[in-house]
Amino acid sequence: MANTLPTSPLDPNDRFAIVVAEWNRSITTKLLEGALETLQAAGVEETQIDVAWVPGSWEIPVVAQRLAQTDKYTSVICLGAVIRGETTHDKYLNQGVSLALMELSLALDLPILFGILTCESMEQAIHRAGGNVGNKGSECAESALKMVGLLKNCPAE
């Protein structure tokens, strides 16, 4: 039978950073609330969570990078909402931000979670920010918790 790597419980010193876009704030505030509730329900003290608001999703990677490089955080959760408009602007934003966050996560060997909604409409975003499809901010925080616990048991080399 295969050996399954365990997920370790949180350490009281585990810190989480959350980078949130102000653009589409009615949506991103709900994503943030979901993430905070999930982290705190898992035992993360409010004092162990730092939140940074940025103008929009495009600005998330540079702040996520700055926070991640401090070695202060066990994970960085990125939350935003890019909603399709009349042009292809959303595609460029989504592609650039997702690639930047993935590369940052790999380069720094740190879980950087992609909680940026990429929706066709405001209605879809509402459903994903606590509506009938759940709260993607909460789901992102759950993934961060699991990754922090798993990486504690993954060999570094």
C-alpha positions in Angstrom: 0.0 0.0 0.0 1.2 3.5 -0.8 2.4 5.8 2.0 0.2 8.9 2.3 1.9 12.0 3.6 0.0 13.3 6.6 -1.3 16.8 7.1 0.1 18.3 10.3 -2.0 20.5 12.5 -1.4 24.2 12.6 1.3 25.6 14.8 0.4 28.7 16.9 3.2 30.5 15.1 1.7 29.9 11.6 0.8 33.3 10.1 -1.4 34.0 7.1 -1.5 37.0 4.7 -4.5 37.8 2.7 -4.2 40.2 -0.3 -7.6 41.5 -1.4 -8.6 43.6 -4.4 -10.7 46.7 -3.8 -12.1 46.5 -7.3 -15.5 44.9 -7.1 -15.4 45.4 -3.3 -19.0 44.2 -2.8 -17.7 40.8 -3.9 -14.2 40.8 -2.5 -15.4 41.8 1.0 -17.5 38.7 1.1 -14.6 36.6 -0.1 -12.5 38.1 2.7 -15.1 37.4 5.3 -15.3 33.8 4.2 -11.5 33.4 4.3 -11.3 35.0 7.8 -14.1 32.9 9.2 -12.5 29.7 7.9 -9.1 30.5 9.2 -10.4 31.4 12.6 -12.7 28.4 12.8 -9.5 26.3 12.2 -7.9 27.9 15.2 -5.9 30.7 13.6 -5.9 33.7 15.9 -6.9 37.0 14.4 -3.5 38.4 15.4 -1.9 35.8 13.1 -3.7 37.1 10.0 -2.6 40.2 8.1 -4.8 41.7 5.4 -3.5 44.0 2.6 -6.0 45.8 0.3 -4.8 46.6 -3.2 -6.5 48.6 -5.9 -7.4 45.7 -8.2 -6.5 42.1 -9.1 -3.6 43.2 -11.3 -1.8 44.6 -8.2 -2.2 41.4 -6.2 1.0 39.6 -7.3 3.5 42.4 -6.3 2.0 42.7 -2.8 1.8 38.9 -2.5 5.4 38.7 -3.5 6.5 41.4 -1.0 4.7 39.7 1.8 5.9 36.2 0.9 9.5 37.3 0.7 9.4 38.3 4.4 9.4 34.7 5.5 6.8 35.8 8.0 3.9 33.9 6.5 3.1 30.2 6.0 0.7 31.0 3.2 -0.6 34.0 1.2 -4.2 34.0 0.1 -5.1 36.2 -2.9 -8.7 37.3 -3.3 -10.2 39.3 -6.1 -13.0 39.4 -8.7 -12.4 40.0 -12.4 -15.8 40.2 -14.2 -16.0 40.0 -18.0 -16.9 43.2 -19.7 -17.4 44.3 -23.3 -13.7 43.8 -24.2 -11.1 41.1 -23.7 -9.4 43.0 -20.8 -10.5 40.3 -18.3 -8.6 37.6 -20.2 -5.3 39.5 -20.0 -5.8 40.3 -16.3 -6.7 36.7 -15.4 -3.9 35.1 -17.4 -1.2 37.5 -16.1 -2.2 37.3 -12.5 -2.7 33.6 -12.4 0.7 33.0 -14.0 2.5 35.5 -11.7 1.0 33.9 -8.6 1.9 30.3 -9.7 5.4 31.3 -10.5 5.8 33.1 -7.2 4.5 30.1 -5.3 7.0 27.8 -7.0 9.9 30.2 -6.7 9.4 30.8 -3.0 8.2 27.3 -2.1 5.2 28.8 -0.4 1.5 28.2 -0.8 0.1 31.2 -2.6 -3.6 30.6 -3.1 -5.5 31.8 -6.2 -8.9 33.0 -4.9 -9.6 35.4 -7.8 -13.0 35.0 -9.3 -13.0 35.0 -13.1 -16.6 35.4 -13.9 -18.7 36.1 -16.9 -21.2 38.3 -15.0 -21.8 40.0 -11.6 -24.4 37.4 -11.0 -21.9 34.6 -11.2 -19.6 36.5 -8.8 -22.4 36.9 -6.3 -23.1 33.2 -6.4 -19.4 32.5 -5.7 -19.0 35.0 -2.9 -21.4 33.4 -0.5 -24.3 32.7 -2.8 -25.6 29.3 -4.0 -22.2 28.1 -5.2 -20.5 28.7 -1.8 -17.8 31.1 -0.9 -14.6 30.8 -2.8 -12.7 32.9 -0.2 -13.6 30.2 2.3 -12.6 27.4 0.0 -9.3 29.2 -0.7 -8.6 29.4 3.0 -9.4 25.7 3.4 -6.8 25.0 0.7 -4.2 27.2 2.4 -4.7 25.3 5.7 -4.3 22.0 4.0 -1.2 23.0 2.1 0.5 24.5 5.2 -0.1 21.2 7.0 1.0 19.0 4.1 4.1 21.0 3.3 5.3 20.4 6.9 5.6 16.7 5.9 6.9 17.0 2.4 10.6 16.4 2.0 12.4 19.6 1.0 15.0 17.7 -1.1 
